[in-house]
Amino acid sequence: MRKKLLTLCVMPFLVSACGGSDSNDQGIGGSCSVVSKNATLFSIMQRDYLWNEDLPANINPRAYANMDELLNAIKSSKDRFSFIMTEQEYTDRYVNAEFFGYGFSTENRFEEGVMKVRYVFSDSPAAEVGLRRADDIIEINGVSTEVWLERIRQGTATNADIFGPNEPGVTTTLMWRSPDESVSSATIEKRTVETNTVFHTQREQVGNREVGYFVFDSFIDRSQEDINTALDQLIGVDELVIDLRYNGGGLIRIANQLASQTAWHRVEHRTFLTYNYNQNYQPESILFDLGGGITRMNLDRVYVLTSQGSCSASELVINSLTPFIEVITIGEQTCGKPVGQSPTKICDEILFAINFQTVNANGFGDYFDGLPVTCSAEDTVVADWGSPQDPLLATAYHYVNEGACPAAEVGVQSMAQKQQRAPLTRDPLIDKRLSEH
């Protein structure tokens, strides 16, 4: 059974280091009642959950109003990552690679009274009016962003209040300030947006080295071709910088493709990862595999830009390559998710319960606190993708030139930085979706 689940990663099942699954369970007894769905969930958890020994001995699935409540009640204290989403949400975003909205992501800057744009999807209403990474949204529908953020802080407003419901014809008027201090405004209308997974690609001369750089946002089905398109533009570079700072994970087969294309000459016929399960299943190892990958970069070193949002399959790329080539990580310590899910369909909902842990060819996979960085740099959004003003990219270029981190940043993150880092309480993919409009 377990072998079948793993090989089905060729299907478009997500997710945070996904093992893939063709599971299509109706509720126990063939019913999709709440009671039946809850009973099915608990049965699956007893069989497949990585920490099934931590499940409560006495539990009454009938006592819970829905699967979400039951899952939160029974999951292990070690588990920050298991969750449930509707089948429609899953299909829209991770199979069809699209969602309904304006097509941009923000972070709330409460002290500054602005929403800072983190990224914009290429084929989106936001992109069409010129909204870009590092722009500050200063007014929404005639109300200052500072006022909206205060309402969010007080719990009197939500994103739906600000940007409107996800319905055809809904519009929002934005005013934003760009890094050059110019101010623009436009009215945009919600529609279905295709979510490209490569945001930017460039090659640049850094000292005597030609450096390729691309921003990779998600390991989903369409990423197979997005990666090929990006690497085709970077053939022949001396160094490669992969920006995974907002990449919360996805399909393991896509992570395998990216790692394999990076260093095929070093990893062919080598172990990419080993899956460790609960006591019901035996460990299984898989080899590096180009999959749908075409271009082979054949590099002995790779630079990876990271943040706490770099999770799951992003961490897997780093950890799987480390035994074979030099991996220079720059930015902030990763999220710490060496575990993954084989998504299981229960009626009209998809269960993402943790059911395996991965280790690399050296047997290492204990990074629940995150993977440390070689050079520390804060992810301060100051310019569009590829700008030398970006602290993470600037640090990578410094390392390319000097062979070391900037003097003040040598080594892993400082103790002060670690103390400032808030602990994760749930899968970063959930917060990432909430940041998109």
N, C-alpha and C positions, 0 to 999 in steps of 0.2 A: 504493500500500500504506500509506504513512505516513498519508495522509488518513483511511483507513479506521480505523486504530488510534486516531487522535485523536478521531474523532467517537463512538467507542464509549465515551467517558467517561459517556455517559448510562446505561451498564450499571453494575451494582454492583461494579466493580473498584476497589479501593483504589489509590493509596496516597500515599506521601509526595510530594506533587505528582505525582499519577498522570496518565498520558496515556491510560489505558484500553487494553484489548486484548481481542480475541476469540481470540487465539492458543490453539490447543488441540493442541499437538504431541505425538504419540507419539514414542518414540525413533526414531532413524534406522533405516529398515528395518521400521518398524511394531512394534518390540519395546520392552518396558519393562525390559530388563535394565540393570544398572548401566553396562555398556560402552556400550550404545545411548543411554541417558539422558545420559551424560557427553559423547558425541559430539554429541548434539543441542544441549546447552548451549553447547559450544564453537562450533558453527556459528552459533547465534543471536548469541553475543557478537561474532563476527567481522562479522556483518551489521549489528547494531543498537547495539552498545555505544558510548556516547559517546566513550570513550577507546580505541576499538578499535586505534588505532595503537600503544598501549602493551602490547597483548597479546604474550606471549612468542612468538618465531618458532618455536621448537622445543618442542612440548609433546605429550605422549602421554596423551590422556584416559583410556586404559585403565589407566594407572598409579595412578589415584585410586580410593579405596574408595567414594566417593559424590559427588554433585554439590556438596555443601558444601565438601568438601576441594578439589575442582577449582576452584570459584569463588574460594576464598580464595587459591589458588596463582596464579591468572592475572590477577586484577583489578588495576587500576592503583593505584599508590601514592597517587594523588589521591582514591581511592574509599574513603570511610568508610561508605557507605550500602547497597551492594548486599547482598542476602541472599536466603535461600530459606525457605519455610515449607510445611507440608503443605497440601493442598487442603482437608482437613477443618478445620484451624485457620483458614484464610482464610474459609471459608464460615461457620463458627460466629460469628466475631467481626465480620467486615466486611460480610457479606451479610445474615446473620440478626440482626446486632447483639446478640449474646449470647455468654456464655461460662459455663463451669461453675465455680462456686466460692461464696464467701461474699459477694462484692460490695463489696470495699473495697480501697483502695490505701494503702501505708505508705511511709515513708522510715525507714531505720535510723539512730537516733541513738546511736552506739556510746558516746560519752562520757557520755551521760545514762542509758544502759541502758534505753531505751524505744524502741518503734516508734511514730512519730508518724503519725496518720491524715491523709492528704492529701485524700482524697475518698471518698465512699460513693455507690454507685448507688442510685437511688430505690427501685426494686422489687427489694430484695435482703434476704437474711437479716440482714445487718449493719444495714441501715436499720431493720428491724422491731424490733430490740432496742435501738435508740436510739444506736448508734455514730455519731459525727459528726466532721467535719473538726476538727482540732486536739486531739482526744482522744489521750492517751498510753496505749498498751497496755503494761501493767506486768506481766502474768502470762498465760501460755498453758499450758493443761492442767496447772495446778498448779506449773509451773516459771517462775521469774521471767524476764522478758524479758531482763534483764541477762545471765543465764546463757545463754540461747539466742543472744544476739548474740555472746557470747564464743565459743560453739561455731561460729557462722558465720565469725567472724574466723579461727578456727583451722582451718577447713575440715572440721570433724567433724559438721556439721549443714547441712541445706538447708531451703528453704521447704517441701518435701514432708515432711521430718521434723517440722517445726513444725506445719504446717496440715493434713497428711494428704494422701493421694492424691486425684486427681480422680475419685472414684467415688461413686455414690449411697449415702446412709446414713452417710457420713463426717461426724463432728462434731468441734467444737473448743470448749473452754470458755475464754472470754476474761475478763480483768479489766482495766478501764481507768479512768483518771483524767481527768476533764474539766477544762477551763480554770478552772471555779469551785471546783476541788479536791474535788468529790464523786467517789466511787468506785462503779463499777457492775460487775456481772458477768453473764454469760449464756452459755448453750450454743447454738451455731448449727450448722445442718446444711447441707452443700453441696447446691446445686441449680443448675439453669440460670438465669442471671441476664441480664435484658435490660439492655443498656448505653445508658441515656439519654445524650445528648450535650450537653444543657444542664443544668448542675447547679443554677443559681440565677438568678433574675431579680428585679430590684427597681427602683423609681423613687423618687427622694429629692430633697428641696429642698436645694440647696447654695448658700448665699447667695441671690442673686436668680435663680438658674438651676435649672431642673428637670433632673435628671440621670438617665438610664436606664443600667442596668448589668446585664450578664448574663455568666455563666461558660460558655464554649463549649469542649468537651473534645475533639471529634474530627470530622473531615470525612468522614463515612460516609453511606451511602444514607439512613438515617432522619433525618439532620441536616436534610434539606430541610424537613420538617415541624417539627422541633424549633426551627429558626431562625424560621420563620413564627410559631409559638406564642409565642416569646420577644418578637419585635418587635411582635406584636399588643398585648402588654402595655405597650409603650413608645411607642406612637404619640403624637406631640405633644411629646416631650421636647426641651429645648434643646440638651442635650449627650448623647453616647453613649459609654459605656465598655465595650469588649469585652475580656473577660479570656481571653487565650489562653496563660496561663503554662504549662499542662501539655499544650497541644495540639500533638502531634507531627506533624500533617498528615493527609493523606487525599486525597479526590477533588478534582481541580481544578475540576470543574463546581460543587461546593458552595462552594469558595472564591470562584468567580466570582459565584455567587448572593449570598453574604454581602456582598462588596464592592459589587455592583450595588445591592442593597437599601439600603446605607448612603448612597450618594450618586448615585442614578440621574439626578438633574437635571444632574449635572456629567459623567457618564461615558457616557450613552447615545450610541451610534454611535462610541465611542472604543475605542482598542486596549487590551484587558485585558493581553495578554502576547503575546510572540513566542517560538515554540519554535525553538531552534537544535539541530541534530542533528550527527551525524558527516558525513563527506564523501559518504556514500551518499544523503543526502536534502537537500532544499532547506528553508530556514526557512519557517515558517508562522505567521501572526498570527491571533489570534481577538479578537473584540470583547467588551466587557462584555455580560453576558446575565443577565437575571433568572432564567432557568430556571424552577424551581418556586416562586420567590419571589413573594410577594404584596404585603406591606407595603413601601412606599418611604419611607425616613426622610428622604431629601433633605437631608442635612446637609453643611455646608461644613467641618466639623472632626470628627475622631473620635479618641478616646483608646484605645490598645491596651496592655494589661498583658502583659508578656513575661518569659520566663526563658530559660535555655539549653535548656529543654525545648520552647520555641516553635520549631517547625521546619517547613520545607517549605511546605505550603499555608498555614500561619499566616503565614509570612514573605511569601508571595505576596500575601496580602490587603494587607499593609502596603506592599509595594513597588509593587503595581499601582495603589493609590490615591494614592500620593505625588505623581505628576505633576498631579493634578487637585484634591485638597483637602488641607487641613492634617492631618497625621497626627502626633499626639503619642504617643510610645512611652515607657512607664514601667516600670521594673523592672530587668531584667538583659539584656545583649546576647543576641540570639537564637542559635540553634544554627549557622546558616551552611549552608543547603542550598538553593542556587538551581538544583538539578538534580532530575530525577525519573525515575520508572520507568513503563514500560508492562508490567504483569504478564503473564507468559507461562506457560501451563500445560504442563508436561512430565510426562505420565502422571499420577501422584498428587501431584505437587509443583508449587508456584508459584514461578517465578523472578522476583525483583524486581531486575533489573540496570539501572543508570543508563543511560538512552539519550537524554536531552535536557537542555538547560539553558534556563531561561526568562529573558527580559529584559522590562522594562516599556516603556511607550510612549516613554520617553526613551532607551531602549536600555541601561538599567542593569540588571545582574544579577550583578555581581561582588561577592558578599558571602559568600564561603566562610569568612570569619572571623566571620560573624554581622552582623546589622543593629544599629548602635549605638542607644542609648536617648537620648531627650530629657532625661529625669530618671531618675537612678539610685535604686533602692530594692531592698533585699534581700528575697527571698521567704522571710520568717520566718513559719512557720505558728503563729499565736497565737490564732486565733478562727475561728468558722465563716464561711462565705461571706457577704459583704455587710457585715461588721463594720467600723466606722470604725477599729478597732485594726489592721486589716490594713495593713501598710506600703505595699503597692502601691496599694490603693484610697485610702488616706489621702493619698498623694502626688498621685493624680489629682484628688481633691477640692480639695487645696491649689491645684493649677494652675487649676482651674475658678474658684476664688475670686480668686486673685491674678494670674492670667495668666502665671505663671512657676513654675519649680521652687522647692522650699524652698531657702533660701540656701546650705546646705552641699552641695546636690545639683545645682547648675546645671551644664548641659552633659552630655556623655557620661560614661561610667563613668571613674572615676579609674584611673590607671596601676596602683595597688595592687590594685584589684578585677580588672583584666585579668590581672595576674600570678597571682592566686589561682585563676583559672578553669582547670580541668583541660581539656586538649584532648579533643575527641570522638574516640573510636576506632571507633564504630559508630553506626548509626541509633538515635536516642533512642526510637523506637517499640519497639525490642527491650527496652530497659531499662524502659520504661513497662509493658510486658506482664509483666515479671518482678516488678514492684512490686505487682501486683494479686493478690489472694487470693480 
